[in-house]
């Protein structure tokens, strides 16, 4: 008889604890589902912010490069695009004079 009463009390407490665990488990399942949904949305938003941040870093870097030397990047192409190769420069340049321009002008005036 005593064993039966103890089993009845233990079964009752296990039933109460089981019900509470079932309720808590359901709430955690609902909360966990919403946390999963919110976590996925935060992951997507975080990825988009990462992509936008990387683009802004690239644009900011290039704008600083252009602002630091605008003449080089905006007004004219690099000198290597304007000049022919070094092997052709000798044929394009006039022959060197033995006198400077000032000296040449002075001699002509006299």
BELCOR-V795176 format. One record per run of one state. SS is the DSSP state (h for helix, s for strand, l for the rest). FROM is the first residue (numbers start at 0). TO is the last residue. Records with the same first field share a line. If there is no record, write none. Layout:
SS = FROM-TO  FROM-TO
//
This chain:
l = 0-0  68-68  75-77  82-84  92-99  109-109
h = 1-67  69-74  78-81  85-91  100-108
//
